Amino acid sequence: MKKETYWNRVRLQTAKRVAINLFLGFHILFIACWCLPLYAPMFTLCRNLVRPYFLWSGLFQSWDTFAPTPWSANSYVEAIVIYQDGSRKIWPFPRMEQLTLHDRYFKERYRKFEENLQNDKNDALWPDVARYIARANGTAANPAKTVILVQELSVLTPGAQGSYRPEPWDQHVLYGYGVKPKDLQ
């Protein structure tokens, strides 16, 4: 009996090690395939296979910080929540420059999400984001009636000797959403 228990433990330990190694190997391999700026068919196939998982988990990375055209603006997104009684509230997404170092570490994925949210190619996300904000900010007594996603933008223009100067802040409405009662459930 004792010998059988020992071998069961050995098998369990081996299974755990195999599972951990597979998990690590998968992530190391596919993060490398995702992040390397190579466009060979094998890398493209790998990216397409893991894209849903990487987007869901927040592991995606893009090279637009460096090339081909770096983002030339300071921007962030806020939501204006209009309640049933007519009152309003501005709901900001987490902004890295306003967070402590500790909070930045845990909320970095929100910065990535917000950057992607501002891209018109990702407009399919806007209704879900608006519904989430409505649920997070309403109460049974005073539910959210409308959510407006607003992009705040300051374009950086080239100045003298390689410097950049920010333009005045501008607002752009990304999306307006009329909240339905079923959205709040």
N, C-alpha and C positions, 0 to 999 in steps of 0.2 A: 504494500500500500504506500509506504513511504517513497519507494523508488518511483512509482507512477506519478506521485505528486511532484517530485523533483523534475521529471521529464516534462510534465505539463507546464511547470514554471519556465523551464528552458525554452520550450516552444513558444510560450507567450512572450518572453523576452526577445526571442528571435523575430517573431512577427512584429513586435513594436519597433525594433530597429529597422526592419525592412520598410515598414510604413513610413517612418520618419525619413529614411534615406530617399525613398521615392518622392515624398513631399518636397524635400529640399532639392533633389535633383530636378524635378519638374520646374520648380520656381527659378532655380539658377539658370537652367537652359532657356526657358521661355522669356525670362526677363532680359537675358542677354540678346535673344533674337528680337525682342521688342525694341530694345534701346539702341542697338547698333544701327547707325544710319546707312545700312546696306539694303539694296533693293533687288537682290537676286531672287529668283522664283521660290527658292526654299524658305528664305526669310519672310517673304510675302505670305506664303502658305501658313507658316507658323503664326504670324501675326493675325491672320484671318481666323485661325482655329481658336486662339486664346482671347481674341478681342472681347467677346461677351463677358468672360470671366474677369479680365483685367479692368474693363469699364465698371463692372459691378463691384469689384473689390477696391477700386481706386489705385490700382497698380500701374495704370497707363502712364506713359511719359511721351512728351512730344519734343521735337528739336526746334520748335519755332522761336525759342529764346535766342538761338544763334543764327539760324538760317532757314529758309532763304530770305525772308524778310522779318526781322525782329519786330515785335509789337512796339509801336511808336506812340504809346499813349498810357497815361495813368487812368485806370478805370475801376469802378466797383459797381455793384448792384444793390439796390435797396427795394423794398416793397412798401407800397402805400396800402394800408389795410383800411377800408371804409366799412364801418359797422352799421348794423340795422338802424341804430338810433341817429345816424348821421355823423358820429364822431370819427376821427381819423387817428391813425397811428403809423409811424414810420418804423418798419422792421428791417434792421440792417443785417446783411450777411456778415459773418465774422471777417474782420479785416486785419491782416497780419500786423500792420504797423501800429495797430491799437491794442494788441494783445501782449501779454507777458511772454517771455521766452518759453516757459513751461506750457502755456496755453497754445502757443504757435506750434509746438511739437505735435500736439494732439489734434489740432484743427487745420493742419496744412492741406489735408484733402479737400477742405471747403474752398480754399483758394483755387485749387485746380478745378473744382466743380464750377466755381463762379466764373473763371476764365472761359470754360467751355460753354457755360450758359449764355454768355454774351455773343457767341458765334451764331449767326443766323442759320447755319447748317444744322444746329441742334435745337431748332425751334419746337421740335416734338416734345422736348422736356418741359417747356413753359407751362402747359396746363397742370401737369403733375406737381410742379414746384408751387404754383399758385394754390392748388388744393391743399398741399401740405401746410403752407403758410396760413391759410384760412383755418385749418383745424388747430394749428398750434397757437393761434392768437384769438380765437373766438371763445365765448362762453355760451351756455344755454340761454342765459338771460339776454345777452347781446351778441349774437353771432356775426361773423364777418359776412358782408354782403358783396363786396367787390375787392379784388386784389389787383394792384397794378405794379408790374415789374418795371423799374426805372433804372436805366444805365446812366451813371455819372461818368463823364469823360473829359479828360484834359489832354489834348494832343500835344506831343512834344515836337517842336520844330527846330531844325538845325540852326545854330547860331554861329558866331565867329569862332574860329580856331577849334573846331570839333566839339564845341559845347552845344547843349540843347537848352531851350527855354520852354517852359510849359505855357500853353495857351489858357485862357480863362475856362473854367469848368462849364460844361454844357450838359443838358439832360436830354435823354432820348427814351421814349417809352418803348420798351421791348414788347410788352404784352399786357392786356387788360382782361380780367376774367370775372365774369358774373358767377358768384358762388351759388350752387344749388343745394337744397337741403340734404340731399343724399351724399354730397361731398363732405359733410361735417360728421358723418358717422364713422 
